[in-house]
Amino acid sequence: MSVVEIYTQLGSAMAGLMFVWAMYERYFPYQLQAYVQRYSQKLVALVSPYFQIIFDEYTGEDLRRSDVYAAIQSYLSANSSMRAKKLKADVVKDSKSVLLTMDDHEEVTDDFNGIKVSWTSIKNNPKNNSYTFYPELDERRYFKLIVHRRYREIIVKSYIDHVIKEGKAVSVKNRQRKLYTNNPSKNWYGWRATKWSHVVFEHPASFDTLAMATKKKEEIKNDLIKFSKGKNYYAKIGKAWKRGYLLYGPPGTGKSTMIAAMANLLNYDVYDLELTTVKDNSELRKLLIETTGKSIIVIEDIDCSLDLTGQRKPKKGKDEDDEGKDPISKKKKEEEEESKKSSEVTLSGLLNFIDGIWSACGGERIIVFTTNYVEKLDPALIRRGRMDKHIEMSYCCFEAFKVLAQNYLDIESHELFAKIQNLLEETKMTPADVAENLMPKSENEDEETCLKKLIAALEEARKKAEEEAKLKAEQEKEKATEEEEKEKESGKIKENGFISNGNCKLSEDSV
Ligand SMILES: Nc1ncnc2c1ncn2[C@@H]1O[C@H](COP(=O)(O)OP(=O)(O)OP(=O)(O)O)[C@@H](O)[C@H]1O
């Protein structure tokens, strides 16, 4: 047989096969095709020396995106970008870098201790969109891992763990951190539910720019780092991997700035929990479960968030209050009532949120409360173990000022520093106020002008404080004199044997 004849026969055989395949795809019932595919795969698996593992993108009854799939995707994106022929590009992190992932139906090989494995990313489109009501639900993506049977044990026991661990580390490095907040929203049935929504977290604060005494700052930093590396330690002592911080101090002392610095140091997400929009304890628990690991859950101004006494005020009878009211004010009152009762979160609900059995789900979470009035808080809420570390954010000291001078004016020392140091020792000024004075307001304002501005503000604050102290001392003196006079008066009456009772005077014996 000549070469030409061979090619002719091969060509017609191919054409015939393609025709049969097209007929099969088009006219063979879709359900039967699935059977054929399944059994042919089983047959291949029986004779093939390779075995395969499938990792679906969506798993579980509620079809949640699988963490394992995401980890594999990250692992392969880091390892395949030099080998895969077709890559997909995604922009990450401040739109500055590009993340390359394997495109659909691409195959790459990986090497694990000398064992060759093959990964393929597969996307199955629905066979026939017209059959399905929600075509996109039928789309399936998965990774297929193929490896020789003889390495089954090592792959199952070590390789997959290695891929997931590495992949998670890559995701953490590449991810954009998020700032979540809970917003009330109406669901389909009109019920109000509060849900997390997020924006990209981009606060520039860091421990370097945080104005605070160096020793205290280092202590907090070390505590945070120790916590973030403490997974095994927490497991060993049988404690959930979480830590509570209470930040207290006057407004403008850097409590919010400290939270941002914490998140940036640990590379954590931030969940800013607005308690007043949480309906009740079960909704609070739901929000907690929805938070992810590597996160800081913040409740700012906890003292004014809710009436967390653990006791609800008794509700008044409706008619009792509403009588005689016009419909508009009645409606207004109803709305007010609605918003008041909108949060029925109790102290015990919040305590459960912090360290109840549910709080252990997920792990690696920091809970931060901030308050301007620590003395107002229920001791149960802030006892050690719940709020493990209490940090006082106080007025600006000289060390903190030096950080601000470096941040705002790029200077480490100046002849006016000594004067500022003396003034800061005598006067209370928040870092926010110091920062405001140090910030140049125009191009003409150089460092000296800004430092002089701060000195003037400090002297003004000292004068005000002295006047206030003088006034207070006078008031106290007046009060003391009044009390003394009252005591003298009552002493005189007692001496005369009478106690004054309004208009009439009674003898002591008759009382
Ligand atoms: N310790 C600090 N270090 C650096 N900057 C600070 C510090 N304290 C305050 N600031 C500056 O003052 C501004 C206000 O501070 P911040 O919001 O962190 O204070 P706060 O204690 O959270 O106040 P509030 O109790 O009113 O919420 C910040 O944007 C920051 O620029």
The ligand as an SDF file (V2000), in Angstrom:
LIG
                    3D

 31 33  0  0  0  0  0  0  0  0999 V2000
   -1.2710   57.7230   69.4180 N   0  0  0  0  0  0  0  0  0  0  0  0
   -1.3830   58.2890   68.2070 C   0  0  0  0  0  0  0  0  0  0  0  0
   -0.4340   58.1130   67.2880 N   0  0  0  0  0  0  0  0  0  0  0  0
   -0.5270   58.6800   66.0760 C   0  0  0  0  0  0  0  0  0  0  0  0
   -1.5520   59.4340   65.7010 N   0  0  0  0  0  0  0  0  0  0  0  0
   -2.5400   59.6440   66.5690 C   0  0  0  0  0  0  0  0  0  0  0  0
   -2.5050   59.0700   67.8770 C   0  0  0  0  0  0  0  0  0  0  0  0
   -3.6100   59.4470   68.5300 N   0  0  0  0  0  0  0  0  0  0  0  0
   -4.3070   60.1960   67.6990 C   0  0  0  0  0  0  0  0  0  0  0  0
   -3.6880   60.3350   66.5220 N   0  0  0  0  0  0  0  0  0  0  0  0
   -4.1560   61.1200   65.3770 C   0  0  0  0  0  0  0  0  0  0  0  0
   -5.4260   61.6440   65.7430 O   0  0  0  0  0  0  0  0  0  0  0  0
   -6.4780   61.1570   64.9270 C   0  0  0  0  0  0  0  0  0  0  0  0
   -7.6190   60.6610   65.7980 C   0  0  0  0  0  0  0  0  0  0  0  0
   -7.1820   59.5340   66.5400 O   0  0  0  0  0  0  0  0  0  0  0  0
   -8.0560   58.2390   66.7980 P   0  0  0  0  0  0  0  0  0  0  0  0
   -9.3050   58.2730   65.9890 O   0  0  0  0  0  0  0  0  0  0  0  0
   -7.2000   57.0500   66.6510 O   0  0  0  0  0  0  0  0  0  0  0  0
   -8.4290   58.4680   68.3200 O   0  0  0  0  0  0  0  0  0  0  0  0
   -9.4430   57.6530   69.2250 P   0  0  0  0  0  0  0  0  0  0  0  0
   -8.7920   57.5000   70.5550 O   0  0  0  0  0  0  0  0  0  0  0  0
   -9.8930   56.4370   68.5330 O   0  0  0  0  0  0  0  0  0  0  0  0
  -10.6430   58.6760   69.3420 O   0  0  0  0  0  0  0  0  0  0  0  0
  -12.1820   58.3680   69.7020 P   0  0  0  0  0  0  0  0  0  0  0  0
  -12.2240   57.8450   71.1090 O   0  0  0  0  0  0  0  0  0  0  0  0
  -12.8380   59.6940   69.5570 O   0  0  0  0  0  0  0  0  0  0  0  0
  -12.6590   57.3730   68.6920 O   0  0  0  0  0  0  0  0  0  0  0  0
   -5.8860   60.0440   64.0960 C   0  0  0  0  0  0  0  0  0  0  0  0
   -6.3330   60.1330   62.7750 O   0  0  0  0  0  0  0  0  0  0  0  0
   -4.3910   60.2730   64.1580 C   0  0  0  0  0  0  0  0  0  0  0  0
   -3.9870   61.0230   63.0580 O   0  0  0  0  0  0  0  0  0  0  0  0
  1  2  1  0
  2  3  1  0
  2  7  2  0
  3  4  2  0
  4  5  1  0
  5  6  2  0
  6  7  1  0
  6 10  1  0
  7  8  1  0
  8  9  2  0
  9 10  1  0
 10 11  1  0
 11 12  1  0
 11 30  1  0
 12 13  1  0
 13 14  1  0
 13 28  1  0
 14 15  1  0
 15 16  1  0
 16 17  2  0
 16 18  1  0
 16 19  1  0
 19 20  1  0
 20 21  2  0
 20 22  1  0
 20 23  1  0
 23 24  1  0
 24 25  2  0
 24 26  1  0
 24 27  1  0
 28 29  1  0
 28 30  1  0
 30 31  1  0
M  END
$$$$
